[in-house]
Every structure is written in structure tokens, then in C-alpha cells.
Amino acid sequence: MCVGFSRNQYSERNVMDNRFQAENLEHNKNLFNRVNDIALKKGCTPSQLALAWVHHQGTDVCPIPGTTKIENLIQNIGALSVKLTTEEMAELESVADSVRGDRYSSMASTYLHSGSGWGSG
């Protein structure tokens, strides 16, 4: 979601995502702007902030971002230096809890829960 909003790009894939549908788009853009403001204050990118938030969830949680570009890998590694306060964690949790729209389209959700997707076997 960060990439779509930060670049103002809504690909065909994004448009099918419920989070980018008209009824959710403005609300979620405002949430992204909150995240972007926090990232600016922290001196990092919104993507680094998101990775740092996941990393700060506990010692049993480790974000695993995917990328095919070295510059993105370097940026992702930079997230390890982003330190978050308890207040920042709470604000980011509030943002995460406020996102409107399902993470996956109904078609992807059907596949994920069909027994033939990830985790089956």
C-alpha cells in the first residue's frame, strides 16, 4: 500500500485491491499521509517505517520484505536503524487497525483458504 500511495500509482492490481476502491481510497490515503508524516519526522521512508514497526512487534517477529533491486534491499536494511517509541508504536498500531478494505481481493482470498494455497499440505 505504501508504494501505491507514495508514487501516486494505482496499477491494475492495486485497483482490484479493496483498499484502493473508491469507498476506501480517500480514508486510506489519509492514513498513508499520517504514516508519511511520522516517517518524515523519523528521517526515514514510509516503507522503512512499516518494516521498523513490524520489527518492533517482538523478538518472535521478523519482517521478510521481498525485492529484486539492490537499492530497495539497501533501503530495507536501513529500517533496522529506525527506533520507535511506545507512543509511535501505538500511533502506527492505530493506523494499521484503521485501514479500510480487505488485504486480498475475494478471488485471492478464496485461493488462500481453498487448501491449495500457501500453508496447505
Z-matrix of the N, CA and C atoms (Angstrom, degrees):
N
C 1 1.436
C 2 1.524 1 109.78
N 3 1.341 2 116.91 1 -38.21
C 4 1.473 3 119.98 2 179.84
C 5 1.518 4 111.28 3 -56.87
N 6 1.318 5 116.85 4 -44.38
C 7 1.461 6 120.18 5 -175.85
C 8 1.519 7 110.57 6 -64.80
N 9 1.311 8 117.96 7 -45.75
C 10 1.461 9 121.35 8 -179.06
C 11 1.516 10 112.07 9 -59.44
N 12 1.332 11 117.12 10 -44.92
C 13 1.458 12 120.40 11 -179.89
C 14 1.518 13 112.23 12 -73.78
N 15 1.334 14 117.50 13 -43.01
C 16 1.465 15 119.00 14 -174.64
C 17 1.518 16 112.17 15 -67.06
N 18 1.307 17 117.26 16 -29.45
C 19 1.460 18 120.38 17 179.26
C 20 1.522 19 112.53 18 -99.06
N 21 1.347 20 116.09 19 -0.64
C 22 1.458 21 120.90 20 -177.04
C 23 1.522 22 110.74 21 55.77
N 24 1.327 23 115.25 22 36.40
C 25 1.460 24 121.15 23 -179.30
C 26 1.518 25 108.64 24 -116.70
N 27 1.297 26 114.93 25 126.77
C 28 1.452 27 120.01 26 177.80
C 29 1.518 28 107.41 27 -122.72
N 30 1.305 29 115.72 28 95.90
C 31 1.457 30 120.75 29 -177.72
C 32 1.518 31 109.59 30 -72.59
N 33 1.327 32 115.48 31 172.62
C 34 1.461 33 120.39 32 176.86
C 35 1.517 34 110.00 33 -57.07
N 36 1.334 35 116.72 34 -38.48
C 37 1.453 36 121.33 35 178.54
C 38 1.526 37 110.19 36 -63.48
N 39 1.350 38 116.77 37 -44.24
C 40 1.451 39 120.45 38 -179.89
C 41 1.523 40 111.46 39 -63.19
N 42 1.324 41 116.40 40 -41.34
C 43 1.459 42 120.49 41 -177.03
C 44 1.523 43 110.69 42 -63.09
N 45 1.327 44 117.23 43 -31.34
C 46 1.464 45 120.57 44 177.12
C 47 1.533 46 111.05 45 -75.22
N 48 1.328 47 117.46 46 -20.34
C 49 1.450 48 123.19 47 179.23
C 50 1.527 49 108.48 48 -70.61
N 51 1.313 50 117.27 49 128.61
C 52 1.464 51 121.37 50 -178.73
C 53 1.519 52 112.82 51 -57.83
N 54 1.325 53 117.24 52 -25.11
C 55 1.458 54 120.26 53 -178.78
C 56 1.524 55 111.83 54 -70.87
N 57 1.336 56 117.16 55 -17.74
C 58 1.456 57 121.34 56 -179.67
C 59 1.530 58 112.58 57 -105.83
N 60 1.313 59 117.57 58 6.25
C 61 1.459 60 121.01 59 176.72
C 62 1.526 61 109.30 60 -72.06
N 63 1.316 62 116.36 61 153.28
C 64 1.470 63 122.31 62 -173.60
C 65 1.526 64 112.94 63 -50.22
N 66 1.322 65 117.21 64 -42.02
C 67 1.464 66 120.12 65 -175.91
C 68 1.532 67 112.84 66 -69.69
N 69 1.327 68 117.54 67 -16.41
C 70 1.461 69 122.06 68 -178.73
C 71 1.526 70 113.50 69 -112.98
N 72 1.314 71 116.37 70 -20.62
C 73 1.461 72 121.47 71 -168.98
C 74 1.531 73 113.52 72 -58.69
N 75 1.309 74 118.57 73 -52.54
C 76 1.476 75 120.76 74 -177.09
C 77 1.518 76 111.43 75 -62.66
N 78 1.322 77 116.61 76 -43.75
C 79 1.470 78 120.74 77 178.85
C 80 1.523 79 109.93 78 -59.13
N 81 1.327 80 117.34 79 -47.54
C 82 1.460 81 121.43 80 -177.49
C 83 1.531 82 111.92 81 -70.18
N 84 1.334 83 117.32 82 -31.37
C 85 1.471 84 119.88 83 174.29
C 86 1.528 85 109.94 84 -62.68
N 87 1.323 86 116.53 85 -40.94
C 88 1.465 87 120.16 86 178.14
C 89 1.528 88 111.17 87 -64.07
N 90 1.320 89 116.99 88 -38.06
C 91 1.466 90 120.21 89 176.18
C 92 1.525 91 110.32 90 -64.58
N 93 1.340 92 116.06 91 -42.53
C 94 1.463 93 119.05 92 177.95
C 95 1.525 94 109.98 93 -60.67
N 96 1.335 95 117.26 94 -40.42
C 97 1.465 96 119.90 95 179.19
C 98 1.523 97 111.38 96 -61.55
N 99 1.341 98 117.53 97 -36.42
C 100 1.474 99 120.67 98 175.34
C 101 1.516 100 110.36 99 -63.29
N 102 1.329 101 116.64 100 -44.86
C 103 1.471 102 121.05 101 178.72
C 104 1.524 103 109.93 102 -63.36
N 105 1.316 104 116.30 103 -42.98
C 106 1.458 105 121.12 104 -179.99
C 107 1.532 106 110.51 105 -61.44
N 108 1.332 107 117.77 106 -41.02
C 109 1.463 108 121.44 107 178.08
C 110 1.532 109 111.32 108 -61.95
N 111 1.324 110 116.65 109 -43.18
C 112 1.466 111 120.28 110 178.06
C 113 1.526 112 109.54 111 -63.26
N 114 1.332 113 116.45 112 -43.53
C 115 1.470 114 120.57 113 -179.64
C 116 1.529 115 110.70 114 -61.16
N 117 1.334 116 116.89 115 -42.65
C 118 1.468 117 120.20 116 178.12
C 119 1.523 118 111.20 117 -59.96
N 120 1.332 119 116.70 118 -42.32
C 121 1.474 120 120.86 119 178.65
C 122 1.527 121 111.36 120 -65.30
N 123 1.335 122 116.29 121 -33.04
C 124 1.468 123 120.95 122 -178.55
C 125 1.533 124 111.79 123 -84.80
N 126 1.328 125 116.95 124 -11.65
C 127 1.456 126 120.42 125 -178.67
C 128 1.519 127 113.61 126 74.36
N 129 1.329 128 115.15 127 35.17
C 130 1.465 129 120.02 128 179.63
C 131 1.526 130 109.13 129 -137.12
N 132 1.310 131 116.35 130 176.09
C 133 1.462 132 120.95 131 176.47
C 134 1.529 133 109.48 132 -85.99
N 135 1.329 134 117.84 133 159.95
C 136 1.475 135 119.55 134 175.23
C 137 1.533 136 112.06 135 -58.06
N 138 1.326 137 116.73 136 -36.34
C 139 1.471 138 119.42 137 178.98
C 140 1.527 139 111.06 138 -65.92
N 141 1.329 140 116.65 139 -41.10
C 142 1.464 141 119.65 140 177.15
C 143 1.524 142 110.43 141 -64.13
N 144 1.313 143 116.56 142 -39.64
C 145 1.465 144 120.63 143 178.44
C 146 1.527 145 110.40 144 -62.26
N 147 1.328 146 116.57 145 -43.40
C 148 1.468 147 120.21 146 178.82
C 149 1.525 148 111.11 147 -61.89
N 150 1.326 149 116.71 148 -43.82
C 151 1.466 150 120.13 149 178.07
C 152 1.529 151 111.12 150 -64.62
N 153 1.331 152 116.65 151 -40.53
C 154 1.462 153 120.37 152 178.30
C 155 1.521 154 110.51 153 -63.04
N 156 1.340 155 116.68 154 -39.88
C 157 1.469 156 120.69 155 179.01
C 158 1.526 157 110.21 156 -61.04
N 159 1.323 158 116.87 157 -45.22
C 160 1.464 159 119.91 158 177.94
C 161 1.524 160 109.94 159 -63.11
N 162 1.324 161 116.55 160 -44.53
C 163 1.462 162 121.79 161 -178.95
C 164 1.534 163 111.57 162 -59.91
N 165 1.325 164 117.28 163 -34.09
C 166 1.455 165 122.23 164 -178.59
C 167 1.535 166 113.12 165 -82.11
N 168 1.320 167 118.47 166 3.41
C 169 1.467 168 120.95 167 -178.29
C 170 1.526 169 111.87 168 -70.48
N 171 1.313 170 117.49 169 -22.70
C 172 1.461 171 120.57 170 179.78
C 173 1.513 172 110.64 171 153.98
N 174 1.328 173 115.61 172 170.88
C 175 1.463 174 119.91 173 -177.86
C 176 1.526 175 112.58 174 -73.63
N 177 1.321 176 116.96 175 -13.26
C 178 1.459 177 120.91 176 -179.78
C 179 1.524 178 112.05 177 -97.49
N 180 1.337 179 117.19 178 10.76
C 181 1.459 180 121.85 179 -178.33
C 182 1.521 181 108.80 180 -123.95
N 183 1.334 182 115.11 181 133.68
C 184 1.464 183 120.18 182 178.97
C 185 1.519 184 109.04 183 -140.98
N 186 1.339 185 117.33 184 117.90
C 187 1.464 186 118.38 185 178.25
C 188 1.521 187 110.30 186 -67.75
N 189 1.310 188 116.16 187 142.64
C 190 1.464 189 121.41 188 178.34
C 191 1.522 190 107.57 189 -126.94
N 192 1.333 191 116.42 190 82.08
C 193 1.465 192 119.02 191 179.83
C 194 1.518 193 110.72 192 -76.21
N 195 1.301 194 116.30 193 145.22
C 196 1.453 195 120.59 194 176.43
C 197 1.516 196 110.62 195 -102.28
N 198 1.307 197 116.87 196 145.61
C 199 1.449 198 120.98 197 176.34
C 200 1.514 199 109.62 198 -160.36
N 201 1.306 200 115.52 199 157.16
C 202 1.465 201 120.61 200 176.15
C 203 1.527 202 110.50 201 -116.89
N 204 1.334 203 116.58 202 1.85
C 205 1.457 204 120.50 203 -176.20
C 206 1.523 205 110.40 204 -119.23
N 207 1.326 206 115.82 205 134.40
C 208 1.462 207 121.79 206 -179.58
C 209 1.524 208 111.06 207 -58.98
N 210 1.351 209 117.82 208 -42.16
C 211 1.466 210 119.51 209 -178.45
C 212 1.533 211 111.47 210 -62.14
N 213 1.330 212 117.87 211 -33.14
C 214 1.469 213 120.48 212 176.10
C 215 1.524 214 110.80 213 -71.45
N 216 1.323 215 116.76 214 -37.84
C 217 1.461 216 120.80 215 177.01
C 218 1.528 217 110.00 216 -60.91
N 219 1.312 218 116.36 217 -45.46
C 220 1.467 219 120.94 218 179.02
C 221 1.522 220 110.33 219 -61.43
N 222 1.335 221 116.45 220 -43.12
C 223 1.461 222 120.36 221 177.79
C 224 1.533 223 110.46 222 -62.75
N 225 1.329 224 117.29 223 -42.13
C 226 1.467 225 120.87 224 179.24
C 227 1.524 226 111.26 225 -61.88
N 228 1.323 227 116.98 226 -41.30
C 229 1.466 228 120.77 227 178.50
C 230 1.531 229 110.05 228 -61.90
N 231 1.324 230 116.61 229 -34.41
C 232 1.463 231 121.25 230 177.64
C 233 1.515 232 113.33 231 -59.44
N 234 1.314 233 117.71 232 -22.40
C 235 1.465 234 121.50 233 179.02
C 236 1.526 235 111.41 234 -63.67
N 237 1.318 236 116.92 235 -24.80
C 238 1.472 237 120.11 236 -179.86
C 239 1.524 238 112.03 237 -65.49
N 240 1.319 239 117.65 238 -22.23
C 241 1.467 240 120.02 239 -179.77
C 242 1.528 241 112.65 240 -91.02
N 243 1.323 242 117.54 241 -2.13
C 244 1.468 243 121.00 242 179.19
C 245 1.530 244 108.35 243 -84.11
N 246 1.311 245 115.64 244 116.09
C 247 1.464 246 121.84 245 178.73
C 248 1.520 247 109.04 246 -101.75
N 249 1.319 248 116.37 247 134.58
C 250 1.464 249 121.61 248 -177.08
C 251 1.523 250 110.74 249 -116.33
N 252 1.336 251 115.18 250 138.25
C 253 1.460 252 120.92 251 176.25
C 254 1.534 253 108.89 252 -80.68
N 255 1.304 254 115.49 253 168.28
C 256 1.467 255 121.04 254 176.32
C 257 1.525 256 110.16 255 -60.03
N 258 1.322 257 116.49 256 -38.73
C 259 1.471 258 121.13 257 179.97
C 260 1.527 259 110.95 258 -66.80
N 261 1.331 260 116.71 259 -42.31
C 262 1.464 261 120.49 260 178.35
C 263 1.528 262 110.78 261 -65.28
N 264 1.317 263 116.61 262 -40.22
C 265 1.468 264 120.00 263 176.90
C 266 1.527 265 110.12 264 -60.76
N 267 1.317 266 117.07 265 -43.52
C 268 1.468 267 120.96 266 -179.81
C 269 1.527 268 110.62 267 -64.24
N 270 1.331 269 117.04 268 -41.47
C 271 1.471 270 119.51 269 179.37
C 272 1.527 271 110.71 270 -65.24
N 273 1.322 272 117.17 271 -42.33
C 274 1.467 273 120.37 272 179.09
C 275 1.531 274 111.21 273 -66.92
N 276 1.311 275 116.55 274 -36.42
C 277 1.469 276 120.48 275 175.93
C 278 1.525 277 109.97 276 -62.76
N 279 1.323 278 116.16 277 -41.62
C 280 1.464 279 121.29 278 178.07
C 281 1.526 280 110.43 279 -61.55
N 282 1.328 281 116.58 280 -42.94
C 283 1.466 282 120.61 281 177.81
C 284 1.528 283 109.68 282 -62.04
N 285 1.323 284 116.80 283 -48.19
C 286 1.474 285 120.69 284 -178.23
C 287 1.519 286 110.98 285 -59.58
N 288 1.325 287 116.54 286 -39.43
C 289 1.463 288 120.73 287 -179.55
C 290 1.524 289 112.46 288 -72.13
N 291 1.337 290 117.52 289 -16.77
C 292 1.463 291 121.78 290 -175.57
C 293 1.526 292 114.32 291 -96.92
N 294 1.330 293 117.50 292 -5.23
C 295 1.471 294 120.04 293 -178.29
C 296 1.521 295 108.82 294 -61.79
N 297 1.317 296 115.46 295 133.73
C 298 1.467 297 120.85 296 178.92
C 299 1.520 298 109.92 297 -100.33
N 300 1.323 299 115.31 298 139.48
C 301 1.459 300 121.92 299 178.33
C 302 1.518 301 110.99 300 102.18
N 303 1.317 302 114.94 301 146.93
C 304 1.459 303 120.83 302 179.90
C 305 1.520 304 110.30 303 -69.73
N 306 1.320 305 116.01 304 151.85
C 307 1.458 306 120.91 305 179.17
C 308 1.525 307 111.04 306 -66.96
N 309 1.308 308 116.81 307 -40.33
C 310 1.459 309 121.25 308 -178.62
C 311 1.527 310 109.63 309 -115.19
N 312 1.330 311 115.94 310 149.73
C 313 1.460 312 119.62 311 174.74
C 314 1.523 313 108.29 312 -65.44
N 315 1.303 314 116.73 313 163.92
C 316 1.467 315 119.85 314 -178.50
C 317 1.519 316 111.25 315 -61.17
N 318 1.338 317 117.63 316 -33.23
C 319 1.457 318 120.59 317 178.77
C 320 1.531 319 110.72 318 -66.43
N 321 1.315 320 118.44 319 -44.90
C 322 1.461 321 122.02 320 179.05
C 323 1.515 322 110.19 321 -66.99
N 324 1.328 323 116.46 322 -39.74
C 325 1.456 324 120.78 323 179.45
C 326 1.526 325 110.51 324 -62.00
N 327 1.313 326 116.98 325 -41.13
C 328 1.461 327 120.94 326 177.58
C 329 1.521 328 110.31 327 -60.15
N 330 1.335 329 117.03 328 -43.91
C 331 1.462 330 121.26 329 179.00
C 332 1.523 331 110.66 330 -64.29
N 333 1.345 332 116.53 331 -44.45
C 334 1.468 333 120.15 332 -177.45
C 335 1.502 334 112.19 333 -61.04
N 336 1.329 335 116.92 334 -33.82
C 337 1.471 336 120.72 335 -175.25
C 338 1.533 337 112.70 336 -102.65
N 339 1.333 338 117.16 337 12.98
C 340 1.462 339 120.49 338 -176.34
C 341 1.516 340 113.77 339 -85.69
N 342 1.331 341 116.83 340 -13.08
C 343 1.455 342 118.89 341 -175.83
C 344 1.522 343 112.10 342 94.64
N 345 1.342 344 116.87 343 -8.66
C 346 1.455 345 119.63 344 178.81
C 347 1.519 346 111.77 345 -108.11
N 348 1.333 347 116.66 346 -1.15
C 349 1.452 348 121.35 347 -178.86
C 350 1.510 349 111.75 348 -92.54
N 351 1.325 350 115.39 349 -158.09
C 352 1.456 351 121.26 350 -179.45
C 353 1.516 352 110.66 351 -58.92
N 354 1.284 353 115.76 352 142.40
C 355 1.443 354 120.69 353 175.52
C 356 1.520 355 114.63 354 82.00
N 357 1.318 356 117.62 355 -0.29
C 358 1.457 357 118.45 356 178.59
C 359 1.509 358 109.27 357 -84.94
N 360 1.278 359 115.07 358 158.48
C 361 1.457 360 116.37 359 173.63
C 362 1.416 361 114.35 360 123.48
